[in-house]
Amino acid sequence: MNRKHRSVMIQGILASVRFHPFTSACMILSIIGCIVAGLIPPLLMEQIINRILDGNMDVMGLCILWICISAVNCILEVCREGTIIITGQNVLYQMRSALLKKLKDLDTSYFDQHAAGEISSIIISDTDSAGTVFSGGIISMVADACSLIGILVVIYVKSRGLFLLVLFVLPFVAIYTRTVQKKMLESQKENRQAVSESAAILPETGQTYETVYAYQAQPYMEHRFDRTIEKGYAALRHVSFYDAVYSPVIVTVSSILTGVMMCLIAGFTGMSDLFGVSAGTGVALMTYITKIFDPIESLGKEIQAIQEAQAAFSRLNDFMALPEKNDSDTGVIPCTHQIEIRHVSFGYSAEHPVFQDFSLMVDAGAHIIVTGRTGSGKSTLFALIQGLYEPQAGQILIEGRNPYALSEIQRRELFGVVEQKTALIEGNLRVQLTLHRPDIQDETLISALYTVGLYDWYTGLSDGLDTGRDRLKLSDGQLQLLSIARAIVCNPRILLMDEMNASIDAATEQMVNHALQKAAQGRTVISIAHRRNVFHNELVIDLQSIAQTHGFPYNLTEMR
């Protein structure tokens, strides 16, 4: 693997060693112990057989030693496998933690350009592959390589003829292994691509199932999903074929090598000195021949695992190299309005700008309705004010600060966002309101529920704020009210509301508007709405009309 592929793994390994030094030390010691203990039993067996054939029956001590070392070897192998697995999980944990931290620091534009299934595939599937390659690839490969070198050294000392035979065979085995692994890597990449496509289709299908049923598009979705599944199955069939033919060939070569050695010893008297003639040595060499192909076979599988994970490593490193949000706060800049948008130009792509030289000044306490046709920039204006995107030109100031450079805690205290559709997260009512922020007191939560008109509903809950999500049983209107309560629990100075009344009836709308009027007291409110009767003193900004009539820049203070 090149340096780019190693970076994520090395970060995980170094973090694992730093936080779990004892486990890492145990893994290294058990690997060394397994290599040494695996070489000794055949040598003891050689001495036992030679002594017996020489008439010396005093071999009880050697037999006991052989049993003890074999038992120790088994124990060390268990320790090796266990510590490798534990260390691999530690490395996987460190890698995934780094990825999640990176995900939190990414610019919002990344989530616009990538499907949820694709992001999940990177965090889950690719990370699993990269973590598995540590326990099933890199560490095991190093251990097997050291074991192979140790066996070759012993064979050279015991039988130079067999050593030459092994050296002659090894290049062909290596070429065969490399060829098989290349074929398997190609198939693994095809399967990984199919898995990624399937992961992207599933969330999309779940989000659009009502449309699929309404337009009878089930056959198309089934065909689309079946096509990606069949692509993955075809790739896995190729992988299974190459895996099935690899091991038998290695076992056959091992048997042939042993047979050739025996034939040369038996058929040519001049070969006895080269190969070694004692019965004990012959048994030991046969054992080593079997052992030498075990690490070779394992090395092939481990190389396959590493090659398989290279695509995952590439995606992980590309993900870690993505640009992050610029959180360098420049401090407070002098301004005369609570919200100042100064000659901003912004577009999700350079070819399609949403705002060009757009200016907007909003005083503290103003109640503003933003209207306009679809695509006029209403939601984009909200995103810019919240600091989710950084404009390509111009400047946005919220109370003198750049919202794009604010921390999450600063944004939560500054903005309260009421979304068009309220999403409940995993957790009880307290979690639904605080979003896991521990410093918000229960009294504040109850006060917010009272403000939005949910206090009577709250008092009917047997477990109060500890009521689980599955037992809340909220109507659409109550969900909207809960969203307002969630927005004001941190006492934000600015409320942003996104077309809240788009999907509720007139009676519910009146209830929600009443809650909004109470929640808006003492706050600046900017809302996206088609009906302009939420607040009595509201000011209306029609982005489409402004763009067509006045053009940009548009200054609310001047229009007032």
N, C-alpha and C positions, 0 to 999 in steps of 0.2 A: 504493500500500500504506500502511496506517496504521502507527502507531508500533509496535504489537504485532507486526505482520508483519515490520517492519524489524529488530527487535532481534537476532535470531539472525544474520541476514546481516551487519549492521553489526559485530557481534562478530568474525565470521570475516574481514571485510575489514580491520578495524583490526589484527587479529593478523597477517594476511598482509602488510600494509604494514610492520609493525614487524619481522617476521622476514625479509622479502624486499624491501627497499627498491629495489634495483637493477632487479629485474624489474618492479616497479610503475612506476618512472620510465620504463623503456623502453616500457611499454605506453602511458602517457600521451603520450609524445613521438611514438610511431608513429601514434597516433590523430590527433593534431594534424597531423602530416605528411601523412597520407592525405587529410584534409579539404582542406588547402591544395593539395596536388599534384593532387587530382582536379578542382579548379576551373580550373587553368591551361591544360591542353591544348586545350579548346574555344576559348579566347581566342586562343591561338597559331594554331589552324586558321583562325580568322576573319581574322587578319592575313595569313596565307599566301594564302588565296583572294582577298582583296581586292587584294593586290599583284599577283597573277597576272592578274586581270581588268583591272587598271589598266596592264598592260604591263610591270610591274617584275618581272623574273625573278630578282632578287637575293633569293632566299628560302632559300638553302641553310642559312644560319645558323639561321633560324627552324625549318626542318625538323629539323636536328640537335638543336636545343633541345627541340622537340616530342618527338622520339624519346627523348631523355635523361630528360625529365620523366616521360614515360609509363613508362619503365623504372623510374625511381625510385619512381613511384607503385605499380607492381606489387611492388617489393621492400618498400616500406613496408606494403602490404596483407598480405604474407606475415608481416612482423614483427608487425603488429597482431594478426592472427589467432593467431599462435603465442604471443605474450605474453598475450593474453586467455585462451587455453586453459590456459597454465601458471599464470597468476594464479588462474583459476577452480579449478584443481586444488588450489592452495595454500589458497584460501578453503574448499574442500570438506574438506580435511584438518583445518583449524582447527575447522570446525564439528563434524566427526565426533569430533574429540578432545574437544571440550567436551561433546558428548552422552555419550560413553563415561565421562568423568569424572563427569557427572551420574548416569549409570546406576549407577556404583559407590557413590555417596553416597545413593541412594534407600533409603527404608525397605522392609523385607522385605514389607510388606503390598501394595506395588505389584505385586510378582511373583505374589502370590496372586490378585490381581484382574484380571490381564491375561495373555492367552495368549502363549506364546513367539513365535508367528508375528506377533502384533500388535506386539510389541516389536521384532522383526527388521525389520518393515515400516517402522517409524519410523526406525531407525538406518540402514537401507540404502536403501529406495525413496524415502522422503520426503527424506532428506538428499541423495540423487542429484538429485532434482527441484529442491531448493533450491539446490544447487551449480551445476546447469546453468543456472538462471535468471540467474546472475551472468555467465557467459561468453556465453550465448546470449540474454540479455535486457537486464539493466540497462546494462552497459557498451556493448553494441552499440546499444542504444536511444539512449544519450547521444550516441554517435558519429554515428548516423544523423540525430538531431535537429539536431546542429551542421552536418552536411553539408546538410541540407534548408534551414536558415536561410541558409547560404552561397550555395546555388543561387538562392534567392529574391532575395537581394540583387543578384546578378549579373543576373538576369532583369529586375529593376526598373530597373537602370542601363541595360541594353541595349534593353529594350522594355517600356514601361509598359502597352501594350495587352495583351501576353501575360501580364504580371504580373496585370492585372485578371482575365483569363480564368482564370488559375490560382487566384486567390483565390476566384473564383466557384465553381469545381469542387471545391476542397479540402473545404468543409463537407460536401458530399454524399458524397465519398469517406470522410471521417471517420465519418459516420453509418453508411454501409454497412459500414465496417470494424468499428465498434463492435457493430453488430447481429450480424455473423458471429462476432465473438469471444465475445459473450455465449452464443450457441448452442454454440460449441465448449467454453466453460468448463463449461457444464452437463454436456455429454457427458464431458468430462475428469474431472469430479468423480464421475460414475457409474462410469467406468472405474477410477478410483483406489479407490473403495469396493469394487469387485469384486476388484481385485488384493489388497486388504487381507483380504477374506474368504477368498480362495484361499490366501493365505499362512498364515492361521490354520488352515485345514482340513488342509493338508499335514502339519505336525508331528503334529497329532492323529491323522491316519490312520496315520502311521508308528509312533506309540506304541501304537496299539490294533489293529494288523493281525492279531495272533493271535486276538483276539476277533472281528474281522470275518470271518475265515475259519471260525472255529469255529461261528459262528451264521449263516453264509451271508448276511452283510449286504452283500456286494459291490454288488448292484444299488442299494441305498439310498445307499451312499457314492458310487457312480458318478453317480447322479442328482443328489446334492447338489453334487458337484464340477462336473458339467456345467452345472448351473443357474448357478453363479457365473461359469463361463467364458463361457457364452452371454451373460450380462449384460454382461460386459466387452467381448465382440465386438460386441454391438449398439451400445454406446457408441462404440467405435472406428470403426464404420461411419459413424456420424453425424459424427464428427470428420473422417474422410477425405472425406466429401461436402462439408462446408463448406470444407475446405482446397482441394478440387479446383475449386470455383466461385469462389474468391476471386481468385486470380491472373489468370485470363482476363479478368475484369471490369476489373481495374486496367490491364492491357495494352490493352484496348479503349478505355478512357477516354483513355489516353495518345495512342493513334492518332487518336481523334476530335478531341482538343485540337489536335494538330498540323494536321490537315486543316482545322479551323475557322480557325486562324490563316492558313493559306495562302489559303483562299477569301476571307477578308476583305481580305487584301493585294491579291489579284488582282482582286476584284470591285468594290472601292470605292477610288477615288483618294484620298479623304480619310483613309483608314486607313493610308496608307504612312508618314506621319510618326509615327503612334501606334505602329505595330508595327516600324518599321525596314525598310529596303528593300534594303540591300546583300546580295549573295549570301553573303558571308562571315558576316555577322550572322545570316542565315537558317539557315545550316548550324550555327552555334554555338547558336542558340536551339533548334533541333531536338534537338541533342545534350543540351542542358540539360533539355528537356522529358522526354526519355528518362531522364535521370539523376534528375529530381525525383521520378519515380514509383518508382524503385528504393528510396530510403530510406522512402517512404510504405509500400510493400509490406513492407519489412523491419520497419518500426515496427509494422505490424499483427501480424506473426508474433511479434515480441518482446513486444508487449502480451499476445498469446495465451500465450506462455511464462510471463510473469509471473502472469497470471491463473490459469493451470494450476497454478502453484506456490503460490498463495495458500492452498489447502487444506493443502498440505504444510507451509508456513510456520506456519499456525495450529496444526497438530498438534505441530510442533517447539517452538513457543513454549509451548504448553500443557504439553509434556513438561518443558521447562526451568523452568516455574513450579511444578512439583510440590514438595511439602515434602520436605526432606532429613532425614536422621538427625540427632538432636541429639548432637553429639560433644563437648559441653562437659563435660569431666570435672571433677567437684566435689572430687576428691581422695579421700583415705582417710577413711572415716567409722568411728568406733569400733564394733566388733562383737566378739562372743565366739565366733562360729562361722565356719568357712570359707565356708559358704553360708548366707545368711539371706534368707528370703522373708517379708516383713513385711506382713501384711494386704493381699495383692495381689488386685485385681479386674481381670479381663481377658476380653475377648471379641473375636473377629474382626469382629463387628458388635454394635451396642448391643442388638439384640433377642435375641441368643443368647450370653449370657455363659458362658465356660468355667470360670472361677474367680471366686468371690465371697468376699472377706475370707479369703483362703487364706494360711496361714503355714507355713513349713517351715524347720527348722534342721538343718544337716548339719555334723558335725565333720570335721576333716581326717583322712583315712585311712579313712573309713567306706566300706563296700561295700553298696550299696543296690540292690534290685530294685524297679522300679516296674511294677505290673500294673494291670489294669482292662479293662473292656470297651472296644470300639471307640467312640471319641467321648468317653471319660471325661477326656481331657486329658493323656495321656502325652506325646505328641509336642509339645504346646503347652508343657508344663512344660520340656522340653528347650530349646525355642526361647527361652523366657523366660530360662532360666539362661544361655544363650549370648549373650543381648543382641540377638537378632534382632528382637524386638518390645519395645516399651515399654508397661508396664501402664498401664491407665487410672487406677488408684488403687493406693496402697501403694508398697512399695519393695523392690527386689531388690539385695542386696549380695553380691559375690563377693570375699572377702578384703578387705572394707571398701570396695569400689569398685562403681559402677554399671556393669554389663556393657554396657548399651546405649551408654554414652559411651566405651567403650574403642576404641582403634585396632585395625586388622586384625592388626598385629604383636603387640600385647598379647594379643589373643584367641588367636592361634596358640600363644603361649608359655604361656597359661593353660589352654586346653582342647585335648584330643585327642578328636576325634569319629570314631567307628567307625560307618559307615552300614550300613543293612540290605543295600543293594546297592552294590558298589564300582564306581565309574565310572573307567575309564582315560582319561586325557587324551592329547592329542597330545604325543609326546616319548618319550625313552628311559626306562630304569628309574630313573635318577637323578631325572628330572623327575617320574615317578610318585610318588616318595617325598617330594621336597622341594617339589613344587608351585611350582617356579621361584623358590624362596628360595635365593639364592646363598651365604649364609653358613654353610650346613650342610656339615660336612666329610664326605668319603667314609667315613672311619672310623666316624662316627656312624651312617651309613646301613647299613653292613655289620653293626654291632653290633645295630641294630634288627632286621635280617633274622635274625640269630642268635637274638635273644630270642624271636621268634615262630615259630622252627622252619623258616625258609626258607633257611638257610645252605647246606645241601646242594644245594638247587635252584639257588641263586645260583652256586655253584662250577661247575655244569654249563653255565653260559652262556659262550659263547666270548668275547663282548665285555663281560662283566661288567656294570657299571652303565651302560655305553654301549649296551646292547642295546635295539633299537627296540621300540616297542609291538607291532608286527605279529609279532615273533618271541618274545614272552614266553610264549605258549601256557600260560596259567594255567587250572587247574580252578577250580570254584566255591569249594572249600575254600581253595585257594591265594590266590584273590582276597580272601577274607575275611582271611587271614593278612597279605596285603599291605596291606590297609586298616588293620589293627592296627599294622603297622610304620610306615605313613604317619602314624598318629596320635601315635606316641611319639617320632619323630625330633627334635622340638623339646623333648623332656623336659617335657611339660605336667604340671601338678599335679593336674588333674582329667580323668578319662576319662568320656566320654559314649558309650554304646553303644545303638544302636537296633535291637532285635529281630534280632540277627545270626544266630541259629540257626533262623530261621523257614523257610528254604528249603534246608536241607542235611540229609544223612542222619545217622544216629546215629554212625557211625564218624568222619565228618568233624567232627561236633559235638564229639566227645571231643577231637580234635586242636585245634580252635579254642579250646575251654575251657581246655586246658592252656596255650596261648599267652596267653590272657587272664589267667590266674592269674600268669604270669610278668610280663606287661606291667603288671599292677595293683599290683605291689609298691611300697609307698611312695607310692601315689597314692589320691586319693578317686575312687571309681568309682560312677557312677549308670548303670544299664542298664534298658532296657525289654525285658522278657522274659516269656514265658508259663511257662517251666520254671525252677524256682528252685534249681538245683544247680550254678551256676557257681562260687560261692565258699562256703567252709565257714562263714564268719562273717557271711554276708549278712543284711541286714535287709530286710523286705518292706513296701512301701507299696502297698496296694490302693486306688487313688483312688476307685473306685466304692463300695467298702465303707466307706471313710472318709466319703464324702459322704452315704451312707445312714444310717450308724450314729452317727458322731461329729459329723458336720457340719463346717463350717469355723469357726474356723481349726484347723489340725492342726499340732502341734509334735512333730517327731520326737524331740527331746530328752526331752520329757515322756513320750512313749510308751515310750521306752527305760527 
